[in-house]
Amino acid sequence: MTRKMDDTTRYHRLRERYLNGDLDRRNFLGLLGAAGLAYGVQTPFAKYAHAAAEQVRFDGWGGVVSEAFREYAFDPYTAATGVNVVDGTFGGADEYLSRVKASQPGEFNIAHLSGVFDYVRYHNLELSSELNEANIPNLGNVIPALVDVLRKPTGGSLSAVPYDYGTTGLAYNRKYISDEEMQEKGAMLLIDPAYKGKIGGWGEWKTRVWYAALQTGQNPNGIEDVDAVWDAIRAHRDLALKYWSSGAELMSLLAEEEIYVTEAWSGRVKALQDQGHDIGYYDPPGGLGWQECLFVLRGSPMPECEELLNFMLETETAIAVAEGQNYPPALDPNKVELTDKVKALPAFDPSGTLAGLNFFDPPYWNGKEAEWSKTFGRVQKGY
């Protein structure tokens, strides 16, 4: 027992030095590997040292998000378990779902999905799994509201764990648009003719409909005049330089001043601000909040996936990833001490309730998907 505790302590000390920046990645992996060979380190992952699965595939949004996962989660996990994490990327949820539907069971394992909308969609397509929560004890540190909303569609079980949250607010270049103008006009700036050719927008039907509802004075989760919404979407389309399709493209358009205003993901705007760009960020009344989850697909190697999820939910790892990708972690600030950097992130809720954010209502939006996604496709093409 003493030997096992000493080995586990050694592992955690090495990992703490790595996360603190005292060890670079190469030295961390080398020291951890040497410790395992020389002393038979019994890390928390040793029980899977001879697991049948040699790798887990993880698909996410790319860019700074993937870089944060790779550095702070995947490499340390592989060093501790011997299970390789193969990470892929996707530009949009629909694109990734098409790839999953065309794949063989087990080909894709864990996906960084956005919103309860996607969680429900995957479950309805019989792509969900059932997690053994006993293998994910760190789930106990997650904000309860984020967990509870995932249990409902799957009858009380979980096919994913919440991981982070943020908002889709308004980003604007302060060189051309003042804070006062943004606060006065809000979402209407996206259809302001004064900025024709300098407006951007995400080419995703749900976001376009949500903001068009705000522009027409309607509740996005209870739209009554849908024709007015499509008219607002057409007005935005005609004024916009282009629709962007990824976080990297969003950041490039703002950084190069190709556009002055667009709706944007809070973390990507924070990354631009950290790079020295004078980009403002504003969550308008009725603005859009979202949560992201790590979804385990049916047919995946469950013990390895559950262990990876638990590793990613460790306090140090989740905070490091949050600081790397600029989105608040799903960790409950009432249970876990978060860093000042996390507390300063856009959208961070110190109460841990998320009561001030507005979210897609899953039954409402899933019920509209077939019709509205098709209509947006036609509008996007100029109809």
Backbone hydrogen bonds, N-H to C=O, Kabsch-Sander energy under -0.5 kcal/mol:
donor,donor_aa,acceptor,acceptor_aa,energy
5,M,1,M,-2.2
6,D,2,T,-2.4
7,D,3,R,-2.3
8,T,4,K,-2.5
9,T,5,M,-2.4
10,R,6,D,-2.3
11,Y,7,D,-2.2
12,H,8,T,-2.4
13,R,9,T,-2.4
14,L,10,R,-2.3
15,R,11,Y,-2.6
16,E,12,H,-2.5
17,R,13,R,-2.3
18,Y,14,L,-2.1
19,L,15,R,-2.5
20,N,16,E,-1.9
21,G,18,Y,-1.1
22,D,17,R,-2.2
23,L,17,R,-1.1
28,F,24,D,-2.4
29,L,25,R,-2.6
30,G,26,R,-2.2
31,L,27,N,-2.9
32,L,28,F,-2.6
33,G,29,L,-2.5
34,A,30,G,-2.7
35,A,31,L,-2.5
36,G,32,L,-2.1
37,L,33,G,-2.3
38,A,34,A,-2.7
39,Y,35,A,-2.3
40,G,36,G,-1.4
43,T,41,V,-1.2
46,A,43,T,-1.9
48,Y,45,F,-2.2
49,A,46,A,-2.1
51,A,48,Y,-1.8
56,V,84,N,-2.5
58,F,86,V,-2.9
59,D,110,I,-2.5
60,G,88,G,-2.2
65,V,62,G,-1.1
66,S,62,G,-0.8
67,E,63,G,-2.1
68,A,64,V,-1.9
69,F,65,V,-2.2
70,R,66,S,-2.7
71,E,67,E,-2.3
72,Y,68,A,-2.5
73,A,69,F,-2.0
74,F,69,F,-2.6
75,D,70,R,-2.1
77,Y,73,A,-2.0
78,T,74,F,-2.7
79,A,75,D,-2.4
80,A,76,P,-1.8
81,T,77,Y,-2.1
82,G,78,T,-2.8
84,N,54,E,-2.5
84,N,82,G,-0.6
86,V,56,V,-2.3
86,V,84,N,-0.6
87,D,85,V,-0.7
88,G,58,F,-2.6
88,G,86,V,-0.5
90,F,60,G,-2.0
96,Y,92,G,-1.9
97,L,93,A,-2.4
98,S,94,D,-2.0
99,R,95,E,-1.5
100,V,96,Y,-2.3
101,K,97,L,-2.7
102,A,98,S,-1.2
103,S,100,V,-1.5
106,G,298,R,-0.8
107,E,104,Q,-2.3
110,I,57,R,-2.6
111,A,295,F,-2.3
112,H,59,D,-2.5
113,L,111,A,-1.5
113,L,293,C,-1.4
115,G,113,L,-0.6
115,G,291,Q,-3.3
118,D,114,S,-0.6
119,Y,115,G,-1.2
120,V,116,V,-2.7
121,R,117,F,-2.1
122,Y,118,D,-2.7
123,H,119,Y,-1.9
124,N,120,V,-2.7
125,L,121,R,-1.2
126,E,123,H,-1.9
127,L,122,Y,-2.5
129,S,296,V,-0.5
131,L,158,L,-3.0
133,E,131,L,-1.0
135,N,132,N,-2.1
136,I,133,E,-1.7
139,L,136,I,-2.0
140,G,137,P,-1.8
141,N,138,N,-1.8
142,V,139,L,-1.7
143,I,330,A,-3.1
146,L,143,I,-1.0
147,V,143,I,-1.3
148,D,144,P,-3.1
149,V,145,A,-1.4
150,L,147,V,-1.2
151,R,147,V,-1.1
152,K,148,D,-1.2
154,T,150,L,-0.6
155,G,152,K,-1.3
156,G,151,R,-2.8
157,S,154,T,-1.4
161,V,294,L,-1.4
163,Y,292,E,-3.0
164,D,292,E,-1.4
165,Y,328,P,-1.7
166,G,290,W,-2.2
168,T,288,L,-3.1
169,G,167,T,-0.8
169,G,264,A,-1.3
170,L,282,Y,-3.1
171,A,169,G,-0.5
171,A,262,T,-3.1
172,Y,280,G,-1.8
173,N,260,Y,-2.4
174,R,172,Y,-0.7
174,R,278,D,-2.2
176,Y,173,N,-1.7
177,I,173,N,-2.4
182,M,178,S,-2.1
183,Q,179,D,-2.5
184,E,180,E,-1.8
185,K,181,E,-2.7
186,G,182,M,-3.0
188,M,185,K,-2.0
189,L,186,G,-1.9
190,L,187,A,-1.6
191,I,188,M,-1.6
192,D,189,L,-1.3
195,Y,192,D,-2.1
196,K,193,P,-1.7
197,G,239,L,-3.3
198,K,195,Y,-2.5
199,I,239,L,-0.6
200,G,261,V,-2.5
201,G,242,K,-0.8
203,G,244,W,-2.2
204,E,202,W,-2.0
208,R,204,E,-2.1
209,V,205,W,-2.4
210,W,206,K,-2.5
211,Y,207,T,-2.4
212,A,208,R,-1.8
213,A,209,V,-2.1
214,L,210,W,-1.7
215,Q,211,Y,-2.2
216,T,212,A,-1.1
217,G,214,L,-1.5
218,Q,213,A,-3.2
222,G,219,N,-2.4
226,V,224,E,-0.7
229,V,225,D,-1.1
230,W,226,V,-2.2
231,D,227,D,-2.0
232,A,228,A,-2.1
233,I,229,V,-2.2
234,R,230,W,-2.2
235,A,231,D,-2.2
236,H,232,A,-2.3
237,R,233,I,-2.5
238,D,234,R,-2.3
239,L,235,A,-1.1
240,A,236,H,-1.9
241,L,199,I,-3.1
242,K,199,I,-0.7
244,W,201,G,-2.6
250,L,246,S,-2.3
251,M,247,G,-2.3
252,S,248,A,-2.1
253,L,249,E,-2.5
254,L,250,L,-1.9
255,A,251,M,-2.7
256,E,252,S,-2.5
257,E,254,L,-1.1
258,E,253,L,-1.8
259,I,253,L,-1.5
260,Y,198,K,-3.6
261,V,198,K,-1.5
262,T,171,A,-1.9
264,A,169,G,-2.6
266,S,167,T,-2.4
268,R,265,W,-0.5
269,V,265,W,-1.8
270,K,266,S,-2.0
271,A,267,G,-1.9
272,L,268,R,-1.8
273,Q,269,V,-2.5
274,D,270,K,-2.4
275,Q,271,A,-1.1
276,G,273,Q,-1.6
277,H,272,L,-2.1
279,I,277,H,-2.0
280,G,172,Y,-3.1
280,G,278,D,-0.5
282,Y,170,L,-2.3
287,G,284,P,-2.6
288,L,168,T,-1.0
289,G,287,G,-0.5
289,G,358,N,-4.0
290,W,166,G,-2.4
292,E,164,D,-3.1
293,C,113,L,-2.4
294,L,161,V,-2.8
295,F,111,A,-2.9
295,F,293,C,-0.8
296,V,159,S,-2.8
297,L,109,N,-3.3
297,L,295,F,-0.6
298,R,127,L,-2.2
300,S,297,L,-1.5
302,M,300,S,-1.2
305,C,301,P,-2.3
306,E,302,M,-3.1
307,E,303,P,-2.1
308,L,304,E,-2.2
309,L,305,C,-2.5
310,N,306,E,-2.3
311,F,307,E,-2.2
312,M,308,L,-2.6
313,L,309,L,-1.4
314,E,311,F,-1.3
318,A,314,E,-3.2
319,I,315,T,-2.4
320,A,316,E,-2.2
321,V,317,T,-2.6
322,A,318,A,-2.3
323,E,319,I,-2.7
324,G,320,A,-1.7
325,Q,321,V,-2.6
326,N,322,A,-1.9
327,Y,322,A,-0.8
330,A,163,Y,-2.1
332,D,141,N,-3.2
335,K,332,D,-2.1
336,V,332,D,-2.3
338,L,336,V,-0.7
343,K,339,T,-2.2
344,A,340,D,-1.2
345,L,342,V,-1.6
348,F,345,L,-1.7
352,G,349,D,-1.1
357,L,354,L,-1.5
358,N,287,G,-0.6
365,W,361,D,-2.4
366,N,362,P,-2.8
367,G,363,P,-1.7
368,K,364,Y,-0.8
369,E,365,W,-1.0
372,W,368,K,-3.0
373,S,369,E,-2.6
374,K,370,A,-1.1
375,T,371,E,-2.2
376,F,372,W,-2.7
377,G,373,S,-1.8
378,R,374,K,-1.5
379,V,375,T,-2.6
380,Q,376,F,-3.1
381,K,377,G,-1.0
382,G,379,V,-1.7
383,Y,378,R,-2.2
